[in-house]
Amino acid sequence: MKPVIFLLLLLTAAAVSESGYVTVPNVTRNDLEFFSSNGFIIDAVFGSKARLYTDEVQNTQLRNMGYRVFESDAVGTDVPYPSYAEIVTAMNDVVSAHPGIAKIEPYGTSEQGRTLYVVTVSDNVNQDEAEPEIRIHGGIHGDEKSSTMSVLNFLEVLTDNYGTSDMCNYVVDNAELSIITVINPDGYAAHSRTNANGVDLNRDFSYMNPSSYWQGSESVALRNLTMQNWPDQNNYINPYATGLSFHSGSECVNSVWNYSASAVIQDIDLINAQATAYAQHPSITAYYGSWDIWVPGASWYPTEGDVNDWSYGECGTVDYTIEVSDIKSPEDWPGVANANYMPILEFCTTSTYGIYGTVLDGSGNPLDALIEVEQVTDSDSSPLRFCHSDVIDGGYSKALLPGTYNVVATVAGHGSLSQNNITVGSEEMVPVNFVFTTGIGEECYQDIFLKVSVSPNPVAGSCLVTLPDTGVEGTLEIYDISGRAVYRKAVSAGTGSYSLNAGGMLPAGVYNVVFTSGRFSASSRMVVAN
Ligand SMILES: [Zn+2]
């Protein structure tokens, strides 16, 4: 056969063949490395058995290389689960029942046009406060429905118990949670691992990923919810201190690094403490028996381009993978969800411990800062992973174990400020604030607190944008969540407020309203809900 014809046949076969799970016995670490670096998706490893997500062409390749390949029944397809529409209804029900502490916002669109939703839970939920931010998500693999149910159940029970449970009160009052029940709704609807275009979204993130990435609109949306200007490391709108990425197909906790078993993990002590607290929580052992802990995740099996590595590597978010069930979509999902509730709540609690604060200029405007933290020990100091400030409120936070720390904030054009020998005690949130009085805002306008406000917000039709009077003309601009300017208007000096038909001219979504005047700028988040 001519090579060209053979290649065409191969491509045709690849295009039509269905993907599914197979078990490959007797694999070594070398085999796992080989699979990972040659486009085979490893889903889980149990002792010397690997479960792979393959198509028929790959199965033939594996057999030709001498591997034995067996069909795997990991998924559990016949169990009734709520539809994606029912999940969205359940999220809306939470917000309707608890409007003071929960809000739902669209943050993107799936490949097939389904709206992606994030529920924010915090006290004063309509203000972006400088509190530790935590991201909890499930359903990045659409066939892992027990991951979605664990996240949804946490959202429901947490908000229902606000006001009566001290632990719930603490988390809601002191943290800001971004809860996403389904990252991959097309996969959820089709009960498939990948998105509608066959992209495994948990291999689609950029950090230390030499293959193609950002192929799925769903992974891009998650990135844009975090930062607006990738790949530039600036304009973070939700700089998460920590995160939990829920999966199923195994029962364990793992974390960075997934791309390398030998790369240095700066926050290893915190990660070991939080992973162990989760895996050995009495609620976990009572339901499951014992769980494995894989830190680094690559000691279980290597992957490139997953959410854990990207979150930690690029954003400084300490992110964990929680695998809640050997069967991906088991019958007893209420039991699974219930067993994971308390470990999640305690994880959120310990994620607030450490340092938090704001980085502002002399006029009170938020600054885009890189925060570097090092732990001071008797003999030496060792750097931890950096984090970033939130450009909307200037807030940042870093989860830390008790100890002594030096903290440096660096802002482009302003230089660095440091605060040394900060002591963090047990179960403490220690405020460490920075004010840069040089650079922007150093002169005569220092006493003007620049503030932009949008009312009502969220807005469905027209709203009033109120701008500060700086004494000179300025520009009002609106950016969508990907950082693209969607509106621009010159504003004359002294303008107090400006009526804007935001609902009429913009699709539903989250926007940043920026007012620039002279050397000053101020911004506000605006939610258009049509
Ligand atoms: Zn998964």
Residues whose N, C-alpha, C, O or C-beta is under 5 A from the ligand:
A	BS01	ZN	H141 E144 H247 S248
